Amino acid sequence: MAVEPTRWGVIYNPKAGSRKAQKRWRDIRAYMESKNVQFDYVQSEGFGSVERLARTLANNGYQTIVIVGGDGALNDAVNGIMLSDAADKHQIALGIIPNGIGNDFAKYWGLDSDDYKGAVDVLINRRLRKVDLGVFCSFDGEKHVSRYFLNAVYIGLGARIVRITNETRRFWGIPLISYLASLFLVAFERKLYRMHLKVNGEHIRGRLMAVAIGSGRGYGLTPSAVPYNGWLDVSLVYRPELRQLISGLWMLQQGRLLNHKIVKPYRTRKVKILRAQNAEISIDGRIVFDRHFPVDVTIAPEALTLIIPN
């Protein structure tokens, strides 16, 4: 049975088990019904299920897939769509109703996590924009494995901040405190990683504190990246003195990190990571546990259709 072209497939990714989360979904649902939106909805059961649900919706012919969730859920949805068998996956329109803790990609487009009505109105208005996707590709000994991203890949410091933020968030429960606590914990280690990268044909070998590769602005380390120019922005962060570290953290918050002495920026279409010894890696705020080098990070121009505000 074919799905009507105007019908939305909605994936609701709740913040773990809170009653407030269920109330929020009831409010969103009631507003969509008041606007006569035709939709079917599924709720994710936990980590990894959003990708499977998005793939199923794409395979079943939904032309509009809406994620009620944060950056992690959005990343899973993009991968579900891109790895689906849908013949016209590049034409499937992805919509966002920000929910959850990290909403950097939604913020970039001016969507506010407190204004679900505004987000639904944007979806109804249906202004479409093609955006780029970053592609993180490695070979696991048997097959090539690709993971798509909207924001950024972090290696080293940035990925450690992601991991510690995720862990401290369970403890503190407050995203900003978790983030700042993890920044200080990790930054003062000033840990370096032996890396070997190839950017624009140039081999970069040595000890680096962090590498960020962004298709979008990500989480502050690629502040000039835009998700529709066909390029990746790369920031290499070298070891700071303690004094430089304090100013670096300040500039990061101000979105001016690229002006710092310890940061070397590049713009490219491909980064080859040949080595990143003992360095953690995150893709759109998710830690990558299964790592095989070399890794190619490339850009897929205009690979995704996004519903954006006017």
C-alpha positions as CSV (number, residue, x, y, z in Angstrom):
1,M,0.0,0.0,0.0
2,A,1.5,3.3,-1.1
3,V,1.9,6.1,1.4
4,E,0.3,9.4,0.4
5,P,3.1,11.8,-0.7
6,T,2.0,14.5,1.8
7,R,2.0,12.1,4.8
8,W,4.8,12.6,7.3
9,G,6.7,9.7,9.0
10,V,7.5,11.1,12.5
11,I,10.2,9.5,14.7
12,Y,9.9,10.6,18.4
13,N,13.2,10.2,20.3
14,P,12.3,10.9,24.0
15,K,14.8,12.0,26.6
16,A,15.2,8.9,28.7
17,G,12.1,8.0,30.7
18,S,10.9,11.4,32.0
19,R,7.2,12.2,32.3
20,K,8.0,15.7,31.0
21,A,9.2,14.1,27.8
22,Q,5.8,12.3,27.3
23,K,3.9,15.5,28.0
24,R,6.0,17.3,25.4
25,W,5.2,14.7,22.8
26,R,1.5,15.0,23.6
27,D,1.8,18.7,23.1
28,I,3.6,18.4,19.8
29,R,1.1,15.8,18.5
30,A,-1.9,17.9,19.5
31,Y,-0.5,20.9,17.7
32,M,0.2,18.9,14.5
33,E,-3.4,17.5,14.7
34,S,-4.8,21.0,15.2
35,K,-3.0,22.0,11.9
36,N,-4.5,19.0,10.1
37,V,-1.1,17.4,9.5
38,Q,-1.4,13.8,8.2
39,F,1.3,11.7,9.9
40,D,2.2,8.3,11.2
41,Y,4.5,8.2,14.2
42,V,6.9,5.7,15.8
43,Q,8.8,6.1,19.1
44,S,12.4,5.0,19.3
45,E,13.1,2.4,22.0
46,G,16.7,3.5,22.6
47,F,20.2,3.8,21.2
48,G,20.4,2.7,17.5
49,S,16.7,2.3,16.9
50,V,16.2,5.7,15.2
51,E,18.5,4.6,12.4
52,R,16.5,1.4,11.9
53,L,13.1,3.3,12.0
54,A,14.3,6.0,9.5
55,R,15.5,3.3,7.1
56,T,12.1,1.5,7.4
57,L,10.1,4.7,6.8
58,A,12.3,5.5,3.7
59,N,11.9,2.0,2.4
60,N,8.1,2.2,2.9
61,G,7.9,5.3,0.7
62,Y,7.6,8.2,3.1
63,Q,8.6,11.4,1.3
64,T,8.8,13.5,4.5
65,I,10.6,12.1,7.6
66,V,10.5,14.2,10.7
67,I,12.8,13.7,13.7
68,V,11.7,14.9,17.2
69,G,15.2,14.7,18.8
70,G,18.7,16.2,19.2
71,D,21.9,15.9,17.1
72,G,22.5,12.2,17.9
73,A,19.0,11.2,16.7
74,L,19.3,13.4,13.7
75,N,22.6,11.7,12.7
76,D,21.0,8.3,13.1
77,A,18.0,9.4,10.9
78,V,20.3,10.7,8.2
79,N,22.2,7.4,8.2
80,G,19.0,5.4,8.1
81,I,17.8,7.4,5.1
82,M,21.1,7.2,3.3
83,L,21.6,3.5,3.9
84,S,18.0,2.7,2.9
85,D,16.9,1.0,-0.4
86,A,14.7,3.9,-1.3
87,A,15.2,4.7,-5.0
88,D,14.8,8.5,-4.4
89,K,16.5,8.9,-1.0
90,H,18.1,12.2,-2.0
91,Q,14.5,13.6,-2.5
92,I,13.2,12.5,0.9
93,A,12.7,15.7,2.9
94,L,14.1,15.6,6.4
95,G,12.4,17.8,9.0
96,I,13.6,18.6,12.6
97,I,11.6,19.3,15.7
98,P,14.5,20.0,18.2
99,N,14.2,17.9,21.4
100,G,16.9,16.6,23.7
101,I,20.2,18.1,24.8
102,G,22.4,18.8,21.8
103,N,20.6,20.7,19.0
104,D,23.5,22.4,17.3
105,F,22.4,21.6,13.8
106,A,18.8,22.9,14.5
107,K,20.2,26.0,16.1
108,Y,22.3,26.7,13.0
109,W,19.0,27.0,11.0
110,G,17.4,29.2,13.7
111,L,15.2,26.5,15.2
112,D,14.6,26.8,18.9
113,S,14.2,23.7,21.1
114,D,11.7,25.6,23.3
115,D,9.4,26.5,20.3
116,Y,8.0,23.3,18.9
117,K,5.0,25.2,17.3
118,G,7.5,27.2,15.3
119,A,9.3,24.1,14.2
120,V,6.0,22.4,13.1
121,D,5.0,25.6,11.2
122,V,8.4,25.4,9.4
123,L,7.6,21.8,8.3
124,I,4.2,22.8,7.1
125,N,5.6,25.6,5.1
126,R,8.0,23.1,3.5
127,R,10.9,25.2,2.2
128,L,13.4,22.7,0.9
129,R,17.2,23.1,0.8
130,K,19.8,20.6,-0.4
131,V,22.7,20.3,2.1
132,D,26.0,18.5,2.1
133,L,26.8,15.5,4.2
134,G,30.2,14.5,5.5
135,V,31.2,10.9,5.0
136,F,33.5,9.0,7.4
137,C,34.7,5.8,5.6
138,S,36.9,3.0,6.8
139,F,37.7,-0.6,5.8
140,D,37.2,-3.1,8.6
141,G,39.2,-5.9,6.9
142,E,36.1,-7.3,5.1
143,K,34.0,-4.3,3.9
144,H,34.0,-0.6,3.5
145,V,31.9,1.0,6.3
146,S,30.5,4.5,5.8
147,R,28.9,6.8,8.4
148,Y,27.4,10.1,7.3
149,F,27.5,13.3,9.5
150,L,25.9,16.8,9.5
151,N,28.1,18.5,12.0
152,A,31.6,17.3,12.6
153,V,34.1,14.5,13.3
154,Y,36.3,15.1,16.4
155,I,39.6,13.4,17.1
156,G,41.4,13.7,20.4
157,L,40.4,16.5,22.8
158,G,36.9,17.2,21.2
159,A,35.9,13.6,21.3
160,R,37.0,13.3,24.9
161,I,34.9,16.3,25.8
162,V,32.0,14.6,24.1
163,R,32.5,11.4,26.1
164,I,33.0,13.1,29.5
165,T,30.0,15.4,28.9
166,N,27.9,12.3,28.2
167,E,29.1,10.7,31.4
168,T,28.9,13.8,33.6
169,R,25.5,14.6,32.2
170,R,24.1,11.4,33.8
171,F,25.6,12.7,37.1
172,W,24.8,16.4,36.9
173,G,21.8,16.2,34.6
174,I,22.5,19.8,33.4
175,P,24.0,20.0,29.9
176,L,25.9,23.3,30.4
177,I,27.4,22.3,33.7
178,S,28.4,18.9,32.3
179,Y,30.0,20.6,29.2
180,L,31.9,23.1,31.2
181,A,33.1,20.6,33.8
182,S,34.3,18.3,31.1
183,L,36.0,21.2,29.3
184,F,38.1,22.0,32.4
185,L,38.8,18.3,33.2
186,V,40.0,17.5,29.8
187,A,41.7,20.8,28.8
188,F,44.0,20.9,31.7
189,E,45.4,17.5,30.9
190,R,46.6,19.1,27.6
191,K,47.1,15.5,26.3
192,L,48.7,15.1,22.9
193,Y,48.1,12.3,20.3
194,R,50.5,11.1,17.6
195,M,48.7,11.7,14.4
196,H,49.4,11.4,10.7
197,L,46.9,13.1,8.4
198,K,46.8,14.1,4.7
199,V,45.0,17.3,3.9
200,N,45.1,18.9,0.4
201,G,48.0,16.7,-0.5
202,E,50.1,17.8,2.5
203,H,51.2,15.2,5.0
204,I,50.9,16.4,8.6
205,R,52.7,14.3,11.1
206,G,53.2,15.0,14.8
207,R,51.6,15.5,18.1
208,L,48.2,17.2,18.1
209,M,45.8,17.9,20.8
210,A,42.7,17.8,18.6
211,V,41.5,17.6,15.0
212,A,38.0,18.7,14.0
213,I,36.6,18.0,10.5
214,G,33.3,19.8,9.9
215,S,30.7,19.9,7.2
216,G,28.7,22.2,9.5
217,R,29.6,24.5,12.4
218,G,29.6,21.5,14.7
219,Y,30.3,22.2,18.3
220,G,32.6,25.3,18.0
221,L,35.8,23.8,16.6
222,T,34.9,24.5,12.9
223,P,33.1,27.8,13.3
224,S,33.3,28.9,9.7
225,A,31.9,25.7,8.2
226,V,28.6,25.9,6.3
227,P,26.7,22.8,5.2
228,Y,26.1,23.8,1.6
229,N,29.4,24.9,0.1
230,G,30.8,21.5,-0.9
231,W,33.8,21.8,1.4
232,L,35.0,20.4,4.7
233,D,36.6,22.8,7.3
234,V,39.5,21.3,9.3
235,S,40.9,22.7,12.5
236,L,44.2,21.3,13.8
237,V,44.8,22.2,17.5
238,Y,48.4,22.1,18.7
239,R,49.6,22.0,22.3
240,P,48.9,25.3,24.1
241,E,50.6,26.7,27.1
242,L,48.3,27.0,30.1
243,R,47.8,30.7,29.5
244,Q,47.0,30.1,25.8
245,L,44.6,27.4,26.9
246,I,42.5,29.8,29.0
247,S,42.3,32.3,26.1
248,G,41.5,29.4,23.7
249,L,38.5,28.2,25.8
250,W,37.3,31.8,25.8
251,M,37.7,32.2,22.0
252,L,35.9,28.8,21.5
253,Q,32.9,30.1,23.4
254,Q,33.0,33.3,21.3
255,G,33.2,31.4,18.0
256,R,36.6,32.9,17.3
257,L,38.8,29.9,17.8
258,L,40.3,30.0,14.3
259,N,42.1,33.3,15.3
260,H,44.1,31.5,18.0
261,K,47.8,30.9,17.5
262,I,47.6,27.2,18.4
263,V,44.9,26.5,15.7
264,K,45.7,25.8,12.0
265,P,42.7,25.9,9.8
266,Y,42.2,24.2,6.3
267,R,39.4,23.9,3.8
268,T,39.4,20.8,1.7
269,R,37.2,18.1,0.1
270,K,39.0,15.1,1.6
271,V,41.0,14.3,4.7
272,K,42.9,11.0,5.1
273,I,43.6,9.9,8.6
274,L,46.5,7.5,8.6
275,R,47.1,7.4,12.3
276,A,45.5,8.8,15.5
277,Q,47.2,6.8,18.2
278,N,45.0,6.2,21.3
279,A,42.8,9.2,20.3
280,E,39.1,9.0,20.7
281,I,36.9,9.8,17.7
282,S,33.3,11.1,17.7
283,I,30.9,11.6,14.8
284,D,28.1,14.2,15.5
285,G,28.6,13.7,19.2
286,R,28.7,9.9,19.2
287,I,31.8,8.1,20.1
288,V,33.2,5.7,17.5
289,F,34.2,2.4,19.1
290,D,35.0,0.4,16.0
291,R,38.0,2.1,14.4
292,H,40.2,1.0,11.5
293,F,42.8,3.2,9.8
294,P,43.2,4.6,7.3
295,V,40.0,6.6,7.4
296,D,38.8,8.8,4.5
297,V,36.6,11.8,5.4
298,T,35.0,13.3,2.3
299,I,32.1,15.5,1.4
300,A,28.9,14.4,-0.4
301,P,27.6,17.7,-1.9
302,E,23.8,18.3,-1.8
303,A,23.2,14.7,-0.7
304,L,20.3,15.5,1.7
305,T,17.1,17.4,1.3
306,L,16.3,19.4,4.4
307,I,13.2,21.4,5.4
308,I,14.4,24.8,6.6
309,P,12.9,28.1,7.9
310,N,12.2,31.0,5.6
